[in-house]
Amino acid sequence: LLLVPARAMVTGGSALWTDYTTANPPYAAGLMGTMGIAAWLHARGGSTGAVVVWTAALVVMLIGQLLFLRHVARASSKPLDDGRAGSSGLAQRFEKLWSMAAPPWILPLVGVSAAAATGGKLVRWATSADGGCSSCSAVALYGPVALGGSWACIIIVPLWAKAIRTRALVSSPPSAILMAPPALNLAGWLGAVGGDLALQSSWLTHLLAILVVALALPIGCLAPRYLDVRKPFSPAIATVGFPMEIGAISLVRYQATLNATGIDPAADASAPTAASGMAAARPFWQVAAWVQLVAATLAVSLILLRFAIAAGRAFCAE
């Protein structure tokens, strides 16, 4: 949330509207931060106000996604560079759309899954308070996860391929957001299932956790390059912190579910399952979670420091 006004001071207030209408990360990170504040209010007894804040943030995020689709439709309807339009040059048009779908756009479209992560207990309280609307709870919790997961399945492979092919993965800080989709979906899924031990230990939970580690590894190795203080300051470094944070949070929550399920790998030796196998690897997941958490904390601290310095310089230059 602090990065939103800092970005406005550095790049100008009009950048906030551009971020919103073109689905760039700052607006999505701000809205998901607002959802986190709603969950914090609920945890401290302000449930009614928390429902209002969380619902408003979710609605604004969904509107932002519609504006993103409108932005893509408008851009794709323009003539191609070689003058072809309509059904001609179909391959070139798809290439244009994929090139438009830069890594930062992953965040708002998949990030809606965080609504379930931050609003799990909040939604259950609200739906039980109005008479036990279980269908309302299912839509509010599983709907965002399904939406984010569907978009991730469509876009994640082409964008990773593009980032590797163009070497943007090595040189461009926004490429860090490529690790966000599975982490957001894992956090959203665990928030949605709540205390349901059967769903916590399902194959989907374990698959998402494996994807989080697999995609976080290259980004974690490249983070020092993205945040190199010897390079000139760029607002784009803001896109590095959130993916690392949500990756750490999702892994911390996941390793906690391995303890909560109470699976005993030794007792299940006669009939091993995916759940018992993952439970046997608890030490690995604990280490992975805390390494990711330390790395994310260091990255975010450096990003905030560089933004504060840049904002201070911009303010003094006025």
Secondary structure, DSSP 8 states (H G I E B T S, - for coil): -THHHHHHHHH-THHHHHHHHTT-HHHHHHHHHHHHHHHHHHHTT-HHHHHHHHHHHHHHHHHHHHHHHHHHHHHHHS--TTS--TTTTHHHHHHHHHHHS-GGGHHHHHHTTHHHHHHHHHHHHHHHHTT--HHHHHHHHHHHHHHHHHHHHHHHHHHHHHHHHTTHHHH-GGGGGGGHHHHHHHHHHHHHHTT-HHHHTSHHHHHHHHHHHHHHHHHHHHHHHHT-TTS---GGGHHHHHHHHHHHHHHHHHHHHHHHTT--TTTTTTS--HHHHHHHTHHHHHHHHHHHHHHHHHHHHHHHHHHHHHHHHHHHH-
